[in-house]
Amino acid sequence: MRPLQTLLASTALCAAFLPALALAQENTPVETKAPNAPSQQPAFDGQTRAPQPAETPEIETTVIAADLPQLWAMEFLPDGRMLVTTKAGAMHIVTPEGEVGEAISGVPAVDTRGQGGLLDVALAPDYENSGKIFFSFAEPREGGNGTSVASAVLTPNDQNSGALSDVSVIFQQMPTYDGNKHFGSRLVFAPDGALFVTVGERSDVETRNQAQDVSSGLGKVFRIDVNGDALPDNPFVSTADALPEIWSFGHRNMQSAALDGDGRLWTVEHGPKGGDELNRPEPGVNYGWPEVTYGIDYSGAPIGDGITAMEGTTQPVYYWDPVIAPSGMAFYEGDEFPEWQGAFLIGGLVSQGVVVVHLDGNSVAFEERVPLQARIRDVKVGPDDAVYAVTENPNGGTSSIIRLSKADA
């Protein structure tokens, strides 16, 4: 045992060292790997590799449910149970204790090839009165498939199952394409009741350029009402040959979307090899893909002319190279993690954890990572203010739901 004087001196030395350690962390980006495109430079300071915050919470993780079918999305019901979608095309209800009910009946057929399947789910703003839900899925069609949005009335039961009724496809991404990649998609209700729908550009060389074409529904954010119709103040309502449902364009594959505390939409889209982007989609704005990108092709070749800026396109608020492979997103407002108040929580498939992005106005001030050693497909803030992460194991076809809470001091 060390003498008391030595112990006190050691404690004092550690106390003096801690502020310097925190300062060093605060000035150090969490990403230390070499970028895939080292010759590309950010357009402004803080656009990538933001520093870590000085203080990060100690996290305790609890597995709520394991060995579930491969999940894609999760939404909390008003009674605290979780409604989940599976890639294979089923919906289930999971209790806070991890009990999983039988598949809910009435879900339409989905195309599960490649990245297809049953995708996002969102409760209608008036769900407690109407029981209505909305969900997106890879819809099998003559000549191929496409991302579609359906509405239905969910009637849950005491056995943690239930049924869908009045199922109606309200919106279809067009054109139909015979492919198996980049369906998107997330569904986000705005404070005014409008429904934002994010989709991909179907990945292939012959389709990706349509992200720049406002007569095509590939690579877009849409803004529709609950019947699937364009809102009258959408930016292209009066533009000849443009799809009136379009809100913004020039996107690659958006699998993350959430509102901030002011009710504004933010998205994170997959880049190719590098170039994942955080954007705040605004009406009529072109976000550049595939004309400009901070990524390169998987082959190592440049995308197009290999440029990162072009007149008429808008820069991402933030980008990642190497990628985090974003999926799922939540804005944190709660008491469990005061350190995360006003931050976005983004699921990372490749980064295998939750990526925490701290904002300063419309810019990223800090970035931190919560390693979970699993691909994270969706992230939600629970009614208890804890954070719930949906994992996926595509090789084993299984998922888990993990609860993140503050570790006891």
Backbone torsions as a table, in degrees:
resi	resn	phi	psi	omega
1	MET	NA	137.8	-179.3
2	ARG	-76.6	148.4	175.5
3	PRO	-60.5	153.4	-178.0
4	LEU	-58.7	-39.8	-178.6
5	GLN	-62.0	-41.7	179.1
6	THR	-64.5	-41.4	179.7
7	LEU	-63.1	-42.8	179.6
8	LEU	-65.4	-40.0	178.7
9	ALA	-64.4	-40.6	179.1
10	SER	-64.4	-41.5	179.3
11	THR	-64.0	-41.9	178.9
12	ALA	-64.4	-39.2	178.7
13	LEU	-63.6	-43.1	178.7
14	CYS	-62.9	-41.6	-179.7
15	ALA	-62.6	-38.6	178.6
16	ALA	-70.3	-28.9	-176.6
17	PHE	-79.1	-28.1	-173.6
18	LEU	-59.3	-45.2	178.0
19	PRO	-59.5	-38.8	178.5
20	ALA	-66.1	-38.1	178.2
21	LEU	-64.3	-42.8	179.0
22	ALA	-64.3	-40.6	179.5
23	LEU	-64.5	-40.2	178.7
24	ALA	-62.8	-41.4	178.8
25	GLN	-66.3	-40.8	-176.4
26	GLU	-63.0	-28.3	-178.0
27	ASN	-97.4	5.5	-175.9
28	THR	-113.8	125.6	176.0
29	PRO	-64.0	148.5	177.1
30	VAL	-73.2	-26.3	178.3
31	GLU	-87.8	121.4	-178.6
32	THR	-119.5	-5.3	-179.4
33	LYS	-75.0	154.1	179.3
34	ALA	-66.7	141.9	176.9
35	PRO	-70.2	154.8	176.1
36	ASN	-73.2	-26.4	-179.4
37	ALA	-122.6	75.9	-173.9
38	PRO	-65.3	-20.4	-179.9
39	SER	-80.0	-16.8	179.1
40	GLN	-78.5	140.2	-179.1
41	GLN	-122.5	144.1	178.0
42	PRO	-63.4	153.5	-178.8
43	ALA	-77.0	-20.5	-179.6
44	PHE	-156.6	160.9	179.4
45	ASP	-61.6	137.8	177.2
46	GLY	83.8	5.8	-179.2
47	GLN	-77.2	-16.7	176.8
48	THR	-153.0	158.8	176.2
49	ARG	52.1	51.8	175.2
50	ALA	-64.6	153.0	179.5
51	PRO	-70.6	163.6	174.3
52	GLN	-78.5	152.2	175.1
53	PRO	-70.9	159.2	-178.9
54	ALA	-67.1	-33.8	-178.0
55	GLU	-122.5	130.2	176.4
56	THR	-127.7	142.1	-176.2
57	PRO	-74.7	151.9	170.2
58	GLU	-81.8	128.1	-172.2
59	ILE	-106.6	137.1	169.9
60	GLU	-111.6	130.9	-178.9
61	THR	-111.8	138.8	177.6
62	THR	-131.4	127.5	176.3
63	VAL	-78.9	112.5	-179.7
64	ILE	-77.7	-44.1	-179.7
65	ALA	-148.3	141.6	-179.0
66	ALA	-131.6	167.0	177.9
67	ASP	57.1	35.8	174.1
68	LEU	-82.0	161.1	170.0
69	PRO	-58.7	158.9	-177.2
70	GLN	-59.8	115.2	-175.6
71	LEU	-90.4	160.3	175.2
72	TRP	-123.7	-35.3	-176.0
73	ALA	-150.9	161.0	179.6
74	MET	-144.2	142.5	176.1
75	GLU	-141.6	139.8	178.7
76	PHE	-83.7	132.5	172.0
77	LEU	-82.3	160.1	-177.9
78	PRO	-58.6	-25.9	-179.1
79	ASP	-86.6	5.6	177.0
80	GLY	94.0	-10.4	174.7
81	ARG	-75.9	161.2	-177.0
82	MET	-110.0	130.1	173.3
83	LEU	-97.1	121.8	-176.6
84	VAL	-122.1	151.0	173.7
85	THR	-110.9	146.4	176.0
86	THR	-110.2	147.5	178.6
87	LYS	-57.2	-34.6	-176.6
88	ALA	-71.6	-11.5	173.8
89	GLY	112.5	21.1	179.0
90	ALA	-118.5	155.1	169.4
91	MET	-115.0	142.8	177.2
92	HIS	-135.3	159.3	170.4
93	ILE	-109.4	131.6	-179.9
94	VAL	-118.8	130.8	179.5
95	THR	-79.5	163.3	176.0
96	PRO	-59.4	-21.0	178.1
97	GLU	-88.5	-1.9	176.6
98	GLY	94.0	8.4	176.2
99	GLU	-76.9	134.5	-175.2
100	VAL	-113.3	125.5	179.6
101	GLY	-83.7	170.7	175.8
102	GLU	-64.6	160.5	-178.6
103	ALA	-59.3	139.3	176.8
104	ILE	-73.0	135.4	-177.6
105	SER	-82.2	158.2	173.5
106	GLY	94.9	2.3	179.1
107	VAL	-74.7	132.1	-178.8
108	PRO	-71.3	166.3	179.6
109	ALA	-65.5	144.6	178.0
110	VAL	-127.5	157.4	174.9
111	ASP	-93.5	112.7	-173.3
112	THR	-98.5	6.7	-178.8
113	ARG	-66.8	143.0	175.4
114	GLY	57.0	-122.3	-179.3
115	GLN	-89.8	5.4	-178.6
116	GLY	-78.0	169.2	177.3
117	GLY	148.6	-166.8	172.0
118	LEU	-80.9	126.8	-167.8
119	LEU	-107.8	-114.4	-170.9
120	ASP	-85.3	164.8	175.7
121	VAL	-143.2	141.5	179.3
122	ALA	-142.5	142.9	174.8
123	LEU	-81.5	141.1	173.6
124	ALA	-61.6	149.0	178.4
125	PRO	-55.4	-29.1	179.7
126	ASP	-103.7	29.6	-173.1
127	TYR	-53.9	-41.1	-174.9
128	GLU	-61.9	-24.8	176.7
129	ASN	-96.7	-38.5	-173.0
130	SER	-96.1	-24.1	-174.0
131	GLY	69.3	14.7	-172.5
132	LYS	-87.1	139.2	173.9
133	ILE	-126.8	162.5	175.8
134	PHE	-128.6	141.8	179.4
135	PHE	-145.3	150.1	177.5
136	SER	-109.9	152.7	-177.0
137	PHE	-161.4	157.3	172.4
138	ALA	-78.2	106.7	-173.2
139	GLU	-88.9	123.9	173.7
140	PRO	-69.8	131.5	-177.9
141	ARG	-137.0	164.3	174.0
142	GLU	-63.4	122.9	-180.0
143	GLY	89.4	2.1	178.3
144	GLY	150.9	-130.3	-175.7
145	ASN	-161.2	-179.4	177.1
146	GLY	-177.7	163.4	178.0
147	THR	-77.1	127.6	178.3
148	SER	-127.8	159.4	178.1
149	VAL	-121.1	133.7	178.8
150	ALA	-124.7	153.7	171.8
151	SER	-115.3	156.8	179.6
152	ALA	-163.2	162.1	172.0
153	VAL	-99.0	123.9	178.7
154	LEU	-96.7	124.8	174.2
155	THR	-115.6	95.3	179.2
156	PRO	-77.1	162.5	177.0
157	ASN	-128.8	177.3	-176.1
158	ASP	-73.2	-11.6	177.9
159	GLN	-92.5	17.1	178.5
160	ASN	61.2	34.2	172.9
161	SER	-133.9	-152.9	179.9
162	GLY	153.9	-161.4	-175.9
163	ALA	-146.5	150.2	169.6
164	LEU	-99.4	139.7	174.3
165	SER	-134.9	167.8	-179.2
166	ASP	52.3	41.8	-179.8
167	VAL	-72.8	129.5	-178.6
168	SER	-145.1	128.1	173.5
169	VAL	-77.2	114.9	-175.3
170	ILE	-98.4	-18.1	-176.3
171	PHE	-153.2	138.6	178.2
172	GLN	-127.9	124.9	170.5
173	GLN	-67.1	130.3	179.0
174	MET	-126.9	150.5	7.9
175	PRO	-82.5	160.7	169.2
176	THR	-64.6	142.8	-178.8
177	TYR	-144.1	140.6	-179.7
178	ASP	-91.2	80.3	179.2
179	GLY	-143.9	176.9	-177.9
180	ASN	-131.9	22.9	-177.8
181	LYS	-132.1	161.3	169.2
182	HIS	54.0	59.7	173.5
183	PHE	-85.8	-11.2	-166.7
184	GLY	81.2	-145.7	14.0
185	SER	-161.0	145.6	174.5
186	ARG	-124.6	152.5	-180.0
187	LEU	-119.3	126.7	-178.6
188	VAL	-136.8	124.1	175.2
189	PHE	-86.2	130.4	176.6
190	ALA	-82.1	163.9	179.0
191	PRO	-58.6	-26.9	179.9
192	ASP	-86.0	5.2	178.8
193	GLY	91.3	-6.9	176.3
194	ALA	-67.7	149.3	179.7
195	LEU	-109.5	117.9	172.8
196	PHE	-87.0	134.9	179.1
197	VAL	-125.9	121.9	177.2
198	THR	-102.9	139.6	-179.4
199	VAL	-137.2	167.7	176.3
200	GLY	-99.9	177.8	-178.2
201	GLU	-106.3	17.4	171.8
202	ARG	72.1	5.5	164.5
203	SER	77.9	-46.0	-169.0
204	ASP	-68.2	155.4	-177.3
205	VAL	-57.7	-37.0	-176.8
206	GLU	-74.0	-12.5	179.4
207	THR	-112.1	-25.8	-169.6
208	ARG	-61.5	-32.3	-179.7
209	ASN	-65.8	-19.4	178.8
210	GLN	-69.7	-10.6	173.2
211	ALA	-60.8	-24.2	179.2
212	GLN	-90.9	-3.8	-172.9
213	ASP	-104.2	115.0	-177.4
214	VAL	-80.3	1.0	170.4
215	SER	-92.1	-1.9	178.9
216	SER	-114.0	149.9	178.8
217	GLY	-95.0	16.0	-179.4
218	LEU	-92.8	135.0	176.8
219	GLY	69.6	47.4	-173.2
220	LYS	-132.6	161.4	159.1
221	VAL	-105.5	128.4	177.2
222	PHE	-105.3	153.5	174.9
223	ARG	-132.8	113.6	-173.5
224	ILE	-132.5	168.9	172.5
225	ASP	-94.2	-176.9	-173.7
226	VAL	-71.0	-8.6	174.7
227	ASN	-97.3	-2.0	180.0
228	GLY	91.4	5.7	-177.4
229	ASP	-90.0	152.3	176.4
230	ALA	-64.8	143.1	174.4
231	LEU	-76.8	143.1	-173.4
232	PRO	-65.3	-18.6	179.2
233	ASP	-102.1	16.1	173.4
234	ASN	-63.8	152.9	-169.9
235	PRO	-69.5	-23.6	-175.3
236	PHE	-111.9	17.3	-179.0
237	VAL	-58.0	-36.7	-176.4
238	SER	-104.0	12.7	-179.4
239	THR	-94.0	124.8	-178.5
240	ALA	-59.5	135.5	175.3
241	ASP	69.4	-2.0	177.9
242	ALA	-87.3	151.3	175.8
243	LEU	-76.8	122.4	-174.7
244	PRO	-69.2	-15.9	-178.8
245	GLU	-78.7	-12.5	-174.4
246	ILE	-69.8	135.4	173.6
247	TRP	-102.8	-48.6	177.4
248	SER	-146.6	164.7	-174.5
249	PHE	-145.0	179.5	-177.2
250	GLY	78.7	33.4	-179.3
251	HIS	-106.4	158.2	-179.9
252	ARG	-96.9	-77.6	-177.8
253	ASN	-148.7	100.8	-173.8
254	MET	-95.7	112.5	176.8
255	GLN	-117.9	12.0	176.6
256	SER	-135.8	132.3	177.5
257	ALA	-161.1	141.1	178.2
258	ALA	-163.2	159.6	173.6
259	LEU	-89.7	147.7	172.2
260	ASP	-88.2	-173.4	-176.6
261	GLY	-67.4	-15.9	176.7
262	ASP	-97.8	8.2	177.9
263	GLY	80.2	16.4	-179.6
264	ARG	-93.5	143.1	-179.5
265	LEU	-79.2	134.3	170.0
266	TRP	-126.1	147.3	178.7
267	THR	-135.4	156.7	169.3
268	VAL	-128.2	127.7	-178.0
269	GLU	-117.6	150.3	176.6
270	HIS	-68.1	129.3	166.4
271	GLY	-87.2	-179.6	174.7
272	PRO	-78.3	-112.0	174.0
273	LYS	-92.0	91.4	-168.2
274	GLY	90.6	164.4	173.4
275	GLY	90.0	21.4	167.1
276	ASP	-59.0	139.4	-173.1
277	GLU	-125.9	135.3	165.7
278	LEU	-96.5	122.4	-180.0
279	ASN	-129.2	157.8	170.0
280	ARG	-116.9	86.7	-171.5
281	PRO	-59.3	128.0	178.8
282	GLU	-117.6	157.5	-171.8
283	PRO	-62.3	126.5	174.7
284	GLY	78.6	5.1	-173.8
285	VAL	-88.7	142.1	179.9
286	ASN	-99.4	120.1	-177.4
287	TYR	-97.1	8.7	159.9
288	GLY	100.9	-31.8	-174.2
289	TRP	-64.9	138.6	-3.8
290	PRO	-96.7	14.3	-178.8
291	GLU	-67.4	-40.3	178.4
292	VAL	-130.9	142.4	180.0
293	THR	-163.8	151.1	173.5
294	TYR	-93.4	17.1	176.2
295	GLY	-118.5	174.4	174.4
296	ILE	-124.8	168.8	179.8
297	ASP	-69.0	158.9	179.8
298	TYR	-62.7	-22.7	177.2
299	SER	-75.6	-14.3	-174.2
300	GLY	99.0	-10.2	179.1
301	ALA	-77.0	156.6	176.3
302	PRO	-68.1	153.8	171.0
303	ILE	-85.8	121.3	-178.5
304	GLY	57.9	-126.4	179.7
305	ASP	-86.0	1.2	177.5
306	GLY	70.7	28.3	-176.9
307	ILE	-101.1	156.2	-177.7
308	THR	-112.5	-2.4	179.1
309	ALA	-150.1	145.7	179.4
310	MET	-158.4	141.8	178.4
311	GLU	-58.4	137.4	180.0
312	GLY	92.4	-4.9	176.9
313	THR	-118.8	155.8	-177.0
314	THR	-107.3	138.8	178.7
315	GLN	-71.3	145.9	171.7
316	PRO	-65.7	149.7	174.2
317	VAL	-60.8	-35.1	-174.4
318	TYR	-159.2	151.8	175.1
319	TYR	-144.1	160.7	-179.9
320	TRP	-121.3	132.3	170.3
321	ASP	-150.4	107.8	7.7
322	PRO	-68.2	167.9	-174.8
323	VAL	-75.6	156.3	166.0
324	ILE	-97.3	-18.2	-174.4
325	ALA	60.0	75.9	-169.8
326	PRO	-76.2	138.9	173.6
327	SER	-155.0	121.9	-177.7
328	GLY	85.0	147.9	-174.9
329	MET	-164.5	140.7	177.3
330	ALA	-143.7	148.5	175.0
331	PHE	-98.5	127.6	-173.5
332	TYR	-92.2	122.7	169.4
333	GLU	-138.9	108.0	-176.6
334	GLY	-177.2	177.3	-175.9
335	ASP	-98.4	-18.2	-175.4
336	GLU	-65.6	-40.0	-177.0
337	PHE	-126.0	81.2	178.0
338	PRO	-60.1	-26.0	178.3
339	GLU	-65.3	-23.1	-177.1
340	TRP	-101.4	4.9	-177.3
341	GLN	-55.0	125.1	178.9
342	GLY	77.7	15.4	178.9
343	ALA	-104.2	156.1	172.1
344	PHE	-92.9	138.3	175.7
345	LEU	-110.5	120.6	-172.7
346	ILE	-121.5	130.7	175.8
347	GLY	-71.4	137.8	178.4
348	GLY	-116.9	118.2	177.6
349	LEU	-77.0	-53.2	179.3
350	VAL	-75.9	-39.8	-179.6
351	SER	-74.7	-11.4	172.0
352	GLN	54.7	57.0	176.7
353	GLY	173.9	-167.5	178.0
354	VAL	-101.1	129.1	177.1
355	VAL	-98.0	123.8	-178.1
356	VAL	-105.4	119.7	-178.5
357	VAL	-113.0	115.3	179.8
358	HIS	-93.9	127.8	-176.6
359	LEU	-96.5	151.7	166.7
360	ASP	-129.2	93.7	-172.5
361	GLY	67.5	-120.7	179.7
362	ASN	-101.6	17.1	-179.5
363	SER	-122.3	161.8	176.2
364	VAL	-92.6	122.6	-179.9
365	ALA	-91.7	-41.9	-176.5
366	PHE	-143.8	156.6	172.8
367	GLU	-135.6	135.6	173.5
368	GLU	-134.3	164.0	-179.4
369	ARG	-125.0	139.3	172.0
370	VAL	-111.8	100.6	-176.9
371	PRO	-71.8	131.5	178.3
372	LEU	-124.6	0.9	177.8
373	GLN	54.4	36.3	178.6
374	ALA	-157.9	150.3	174.3
375	ARG	-68.2	127.6	-177.9
376	ILE	-104.4	118.2	-175.7
377	ARG	-93.5	-31.6	-179.9
378	ASP	-150.6	155.7	179.6
379	VAL	-137.3	133.7	176.6
380	LYS	-139.6	151.5	171.5
381	VAL	-95.2	125.5	-176.0
382	GLY	-82.4	169.9	178.0
383	PRO	-64.3	-17.2	176.3
384	ASP	-91.3	6.7	-179.4
385	ASP	72.1	1.0	170.7
386	ALA	-75.9	166.8	-179.5
387	VAL	-107.5	135.3	-178.5
388	TYR	-116.2	126.3	-178.2
389	ALA	-116.2	133.4	178.0
390	VAL	-98.5	119.1	178.2
391	THR	-93.7	162.6	172.8
392	GLU	-142.8	144.0	171.8
393	ASN	-123.6	90.5	-174.9
394	PRO	-63.2	-27.9	179.8
395	ASN	-70.5	-40.7	178.6
396	GLY	-91.6	-9.5	179.7
397	GLY	67.9	29.6	-177.5
398	THR	-126.4	164.3	178.6
399	SER	-143.3	163.0	172.1
400	SER	-133.6	161.3	171.1
401	ILE	-116.1	123.3	-176.9
402	ILE	-114.5	134.1	176.2
403	ARG	-98.9	127.2	176.1
404	LEU	-105.4	122.6	178.5
405	SER	-131.8	169.6	-179.9
406	LYS	-76.0	128.4	177.9
407	ALA	-68.2	142.7	177.9
408	ASP	-63.6	137.3	179.9
409	ALA	-69.2	NA	NA
